């Protein structure tokens, strides 16, 4: 998070506090936490992650939400989900025209191919961006998701 602008870092910190209050336990930081994630999954736990977060220096997949548009997304959780054969549910949170939050959870996908999981995410993500581009909270960090910003 240190490589994000101050305003974006503040928004991420606020989101983590809200998640902690809602879940009644602190969110598990996923960067470099593979052992903790695997232990949690083996205990039957679930994990909510931001698939659209800037990958920073972490390994990443290139996804194309639509033709001519490439974004870098973190690859680690897709790889772990494929390795452990954990079903992946993609969810979206939007605001209704009355200001209420709406959560849409897509049917799960199960695959032992991380790239297949990432491509599934990309297709759903692209549709969501086309339907409601104002709902995406990472527009300010777009430069960090673009090909010239990611570490190759």
Secondary structure as UniProt FT lines:
FT   TURN            2..3
FT   HELIX           6..23
FT   TURN            31..32
FT   HELIX           34..42
FT   TURN            43..44
FT   TURN            51..52
FT   TURN            56..57
FT   STRAND          60..66
FT   TURN            67..68
FT   STRAND          69..74
FT   HELIX           76..84
FT   STRAND          91..95
FT   TURN            97..98
FT   STRAND          101..105
FT   HELIX           114..131
FT   HELIX           133..135
FT   TURN            137..138
FT   HELIX           139..141
FT   HELIX           142..145
FT   TURN            147..149
//
